Amino acid sequence: MSRAEAAEPAEAPEPSNRIKFSSPRQIPIVGVVTEDEEVQGAFKSMDLNRVIKLFEETGKDDLEERQLKSVKKLVQCYQNGFPLRDLAQIFKILNLCAEKIKTQPHFIEPAYNIIKLCGLPFLKKKASDEITYAEDTANSIGLLGDLMKIQNSELRIQICKCIIDFYHAEPPKKHITEVNCTLMVKAQAASGICAHLNDPDPSGQLLFRSSEILWNLLEKSSKEEIIQQLSNLKCLLALKEVFKNLFIRGVSHYDRQLRNDILVITTIISQNPGAPMVESGFTRDLILFATFNEVKSQNPLVKGLKLSNSYEDFELKKLLFNIIVILCKDLSTIQLLIDGKVILALFTYVKRPEKHKILEWSAAQYEELQLHAIATLSSVAPFLIDEYLFYKGNDQVLEFLAWCDNEDSFFSHGNSFHGAGGRGNKFAQMRYSLRLLRAMVYLENDTINKDLCENGAIQQLIGIFKNTISKYNDKEEAILLEIQSDILLILSGLCEYHIPGKEIFGTEGVDIILHVMKTDPKKLQSGLGYNVLLYSTLDSIWCCILGCYPSEDYFLEKEGIFLLLDLLALNQKKFCNLILGIMVEFCDNPKTAAHVNAWRGKKDQTAASLLIKLWRKEEKELGVKRDKYGKIVDTKKPLFTSFQEEQKIIPLPANCPTIAVMDVAENIRAKIYAVLGKLDFENLPGLSAEDFVTLCIIHRYLDFKIGEIWNEIYEEIKLEKLRPVTTDKKILESITAASENIGKMVVSLQSEMIESQARQDVQNEQKVYTKIQATHKQRELANKSWENFLARTSNAKTLKKAKRLQEKAIESSRYGERPPNAIFHRTDIKGLNATVPSGGVVTVESTPARLVGGPLADTDIALKKLPIRGGALQKVKAVKTVDEPKKSDPA
């Protein structure tokens, strides 16, 4: 633990009934081992190949015991974390343990202990280790996901904890024991040293040495135990006097550093709710010292006192802001914060910088203090609502936001933690101002929310959102997404129970929601905050659009339902529940059904088919028993999940929901039933036979659930050894029997559907076979025709025979007697020099060839005047050209 950790930035409290978002400070997955730590045993190693070889052996009697001992030694050896160079072998051992768990449950504990150590940073000795073993590290982390397949809840929970530890805000404490510190803790040294901080000190070293010892105890031993030892009135009075003297009389660089160290120790102690901070008077003094610069005070302690812009005084100011955040969590401090005018002091920073004004701090320092003050307000203001309203907090924040959104030239430094992503712009100021508004709106205080609406907050926030879209760039993408998410969440809070607010939100608000919903789905996996933005957007649809009919109609007109179904089709479980809830509410609008039925997804999938597919997927994950066709297996418990099967029914008070009731809220089946019910079960387009089989169950969901709850009631009565009267018993039995009969009826209907589909499949198959058969027959006829053609072209006798058969067929088709005055046309061409029968060619001799010039009259060959004889062209020895008749003169 470093001393800077006590000054971590404050964040606004999140009410439990709203969506929570946090951006924890990331710590490195890889830690560096120093030379001192290596000497103390932080970088131990062992022969892992020997352990692997031991696991690969078979057939020995004491093998399992030896394997367990070897893993236990491995865990002891690597208590401080796994070195990067050993990761591949360690995870191979972990895999071998996992393989044995099915048949040898004793290996669950070793695997659990190895996974637990994976939550610590991986260790590197050389700078190049991180690059050299990068692939091994990635593969090892990937293997953790594969281990989730093991059917053991403890292991799965530990894997999740391990992954969370990679990104935990507080780095893990090193497991290197300090013998002297342990002995001092047992001797209550921290309490004794702190109580004597104000003793006479001729050497001038007592305070410095004492504070160093306290720091070492906090760093090297149990932090919680040391805090407990220091959380008494005597210690806090001593710390209070020391800090007060250093604050008022300390002038040297050394005094200021020591003063800040004492304040950090005090901050750590104040995190203990049992510490008597108020009783010792320390809280009142700290509030005074935190605000005297901004709020003029007549208290003699600060009369004539002034802070400089030195680094130590700047750090002091930030530490004082930070300890106020911690102190405000104690309700007994609230009145002291009011008396100290903390809200007024902090609001002095929520202002646009004034030009030519002389500041006590440098520009960079003031910017950091400004952001820190706004962050502190986000934590303190929710506890001081009356003070916030008295000083017109909403007006000041909205005015400051207007400055953040305008195009005035402003160069921010963005050097601090709070200023991340805000260099050269006002995004950092905007982000923390929105966090402050979000904290106040989440209180659901009518006065605050009404005041914001009356001051035009909704229109202003929509305008800011539109401007952030135009200012979008990759460099500030993450902070812009956070700003957009906060704006939507604030709008949700303002409009949720306020119809006039929804009307103000109007079409402009719907447009920004539709803009977000059109985001490329691939970006949802980018980790930049698109998931959070989408959650905020869905929350805004629920709170700002639903219940306002003009906004609902506009949303439908702009194909909003299509976008919702597109998101649902992504099949991301984290969004499904919320989207389906919105769909249920939207279906109350009579115009919605047509939009839902008109939607088409990939491969022309309909909305009904998508919902039924989600139902099947949900039931598979819940472990509901179905056969290979999707039919009900147990008609007595048609909806039972594997969890319900495992849990025994126990009597509960009337105000406690049973497992069957909780099941309705814990999965999406009830919402799918509600949506399909509002779409009308009988007229759903684009369903397959499998869909219809599932639809039979969905249609009877409510009946099955009612029967399930009555069955629980009956079982509880039996467990409580109560005997219902005869009439009640008969009614209970009839209800149970009716529920089972409904199940049997559904099974019967499902069987009919499956049989009908099977018959249809057979018919379709027969049609396909008939088509294939016709195709083969046609191919055979074509082949036979081709063979006959080849025979006629290669054999003169065959050709003549075919000719005779053709002529005979022609003759047989003619009338026996020729009608009078009939004109006879020949069907063949005399003297044809071809090897195939003549085609359907007829020579019409009604017009003499000499008049029309013959069939080639329009070509150059016509100049040769080849005569036509018997309908065929023949060569002649000489051709006499006929001169064209001369035209008469125009005279």
Secondary structure, DSSP 4 states (H G I P E B T S, - for coil): --GGGGGPPP-----TTS-----PPP--SEEEPPHHHHHTTTT----HHHHHHHHH--S-TTHHHHHHHHHHHHHHHTTT--BGGGHHHHHHHHHHHHHHHTT-GGGHHHHHHHHHHTTSPEEESSTTHHHHTHHHHHHHHHHHHHGGGSS-HHHHHHHHHHHHHTT-SSPPPP----HHHHHHHHTTHHHHHHHTTTS--SSS-HHHHHHHHHHHHHHHS-HHHHHHHH-SHHHHHHHHHHHHHHHHH--SHHHHHHHHHHHHHHHHHHTSTTS-TTTTTHHHHHHHHHHTTTS----GGGTT----SSHHHHHHHHHHHHHHHHHTTSGGGHHHHHHTTHHHHHHTTSSPPPTT---SS-HHHHHHHHHHHHHHHHHHGGG-HHHHHHTTHHHHHHHHHHHHHS---------SSTTTT-TTSSHHHHHHHHHHHHHHHTTT-HHHHHHHHHTTHHHHHHHHHHHHHHT--STTHHHHHHHHHHHHHHHHHHHTT-HHHHHHHHHHHHHHHHHHHTS-GGGGGSSSSHHHHHHHHHHHIIIIITT-HHHHHHHHHTTHHHHHHHHHHT--HHHHHHHHHHHHHHTTSTTHHHHHHH-B-GGG-BHHHHHHHHHHHHHHHHT--B-TTS-BS-SSSTT--HHHHHSPP----TTS--HHHHHHHHSSHHHHHHHHHHH-GGG--S--HHHHHHHHHHHTHHHHHHHHHHHHHHHHHHHTT----HHHHHHHHHHHHHHHHHHHHHHHHHHHHHHHHHHHHHHHHHHHHHHHHHHHHHHHHHHHHHHHHHHHHH-HHHHHHHHHHHHHHHHHHS-SSPPTTPPP--SS-TT---SS---S-----SS-HHHHT-TTTTSGGGGG---EETTEE---S--PPPPPPPPPP--
